[in-house]
Amino acid sequence: MNGKERLIQAAVEEIKVRSLHFTMDDLTRRLRVSKSSLYKAVSSKDEVVSGVIGWLIDSFNSKESEILKSDIPILGKLKMFTEAFMSVTQGFSSDMYGDLKRYYPEEWERWTAFREEKVGVFMSILQEGINDGVLRPVNSAVVYQCLSASMTAIASPEFLASNSLTYAQAVDTLQDIVFNGLTS
């Protein structure tokens, strides 16, 4: 792991503990480096936060590529896709999303655009399953709207906080409803 990767991993750990309220001093302690060494690697906390968002996006895109290239059946791909998304974001509190939206609006927009793009990829896998006769025909536009609105709604920091949920828990519940329905 190079210095930049180590810094991003340390920032991810700080975010899991302190949300985006971590300081550069917190990073120096976690990394066991001097402040001057830290500032040789990055110019600001904004750059660190941007690096973390970029790392999250790149991590998922790498997993997505493997899933899409695999010979796994469609339903398995859909489940693996949502599980990969959850694993990338696991451990982040609802505060992190609220802080991202409040203090780093450009990164929030980047994250929101990424999430929307991934709903589109999910929909293309779903459509492939419908075309192959593996999944029953449904109105894809309605499914897309439901998923897009649901992902936006469950990512709301207010929703997560008021329901004492992590983002991963909310996504897991949504995945369960999508794949298993509401009947027992």
N, C-alpha and C positions, 0 to 999 in steps of 0.2 A: 504494500500500500504506500503510495507516494505521499508527500507532505500535504498536498491539497485534498486528497481523499481522506487522509487522517483528520484534517481540519473539518471537513464536511461531516464525517462520522461523529466527531466530538460535538459539533453543532446540533446534529440530530439528537444526540443523547441529552444535551442541554435543553432542547426544545421539549423533549418528552418529560423532563423534570420541571422546567420553569416556563414552559410555553415560549413565546417570543420575548419574554422579559429577561432572558439571559443577558449578561453583559460580556464585553470583550475580556474583562477580568475573569469571569467564569470560564471562558474558553482557555485562557492562558493556564489557569489552575488545572483544568481537565487534561490539557495537552502537555502540561509541565514544561512550558516554554515561557520565555520572557515576552513582555508586551511588544518590544521592538521586533522580536522574531515573528510574532503574529502579524504585525503590521507590514512586514516584508512580504508576507504571503497574500494578505488582503488589505484593502485600503479602508474598509469600513464594515460595520455590522450589516448595512444594506447589501453589500457584496456577499457576505456570508449567507444571509437569508436567500438571496437570489441563487446562490450556489446550491443551497439545500433544495429549493424548489426544482432547480434544474436536475439535481441528482435524483429526486423522486420521479420526475418525468422520465428521465433516461432509464432508470431502473425498471419502471413499468414497461416502457417501450421495448426493452430488451426481452422481458418475459413475454410480452405480447407477440413479438416476432417468433419466438420459439413455439408458442401455442398455435399461431396461425400456420406455421410450416409443418406442424405435426400431423400425423394420420389419425389422431384421436377422433372418435365420433363427435358429431355436432353438439349434442347435449353436454358431453364432456368438455368440449372447447368452451362452451358458454359458462359452465361452472368454473373451469380453470381460469377463465378470463376474469370473472368477478372475484374469485379467491385471490388471484394475483394482485388485483387492484386493492383489495382489503389488506393484503400483507404489506404492501408498500406504505400504506398509511397507518398501519397498526401502531398503537402506542401514543398517538397524538391525541391530546385532549381537545375538547370542544373549544377551550380557550385559544388554542393555537389558530383555529380558523377565524375566530373573532378578531384576534390580534392581527392576523394577516390582512383581513379585510380593512381593519381600522388604520393600521400603521404602515402597511405596505400595499396600497391599492393596486399598483402595477403588477405586483406578484400575485395578488388575489385575482386579478383579471386573467393573468397567465394561467393560473391554476384552474379557474373556471372554464377557460377556453379548452384546456387540456381535458377536463372532465367531460365537457360537451363532445369533444372529438371522440372520446372513448365510448360514449353512448352510441355514437354513429357506427363505430367499429362493431360494437355488440350487436347493433341492428343488422349489419351486413352478415354477420354469422347467423343470426336468427333467420334472415331472409334465405340464406343458403339452406338452412334446415327445412324451411317451408318448401323451397323449390325442389329439394330432394325427397320430399314426402315424409321426412323424419318427424317434423313438427306439424301440427295442424295449421291450416291457413288462418291467419288473423290479419286484421287491418294493421299493417306495419306503421302507418302514420299515427294511429292511436297508441300503439305500444311505445313508439319513440317518444311521443308527447308525455305519456305516463312515466316512462323511465327518466326522461330529461327533467320533468317537474319534480319527480320523487327524489332524484339525486340532488337537485338544488335544494329542495325542502329539507332533506335529512342532513345536508351539510350546513344548514343554518346554525350558527353558534347558539342562538337563543333557543332553538328547538332542542339541540343536544343538551344544553345546560338545564333547561326546564324539565327534561325527562331523564336526567342523570345518565346519559348515554355517551359512549365514545362514538366517534365516526364509524369505526370498524363494527361496533355492535349494531348500529343503525343499518349499515350496508348489509350485514349478515341477515338481519331480519327481512330487509327488502329482497335479498336473494332467495330466502326461504319462501317468501310469498310468491315470487315470480316462478320459481321452479316447482313448488309443491302446492300452491294455492292456499286457500283458507279452510278447506274441509279436512277433517281428520281421517 
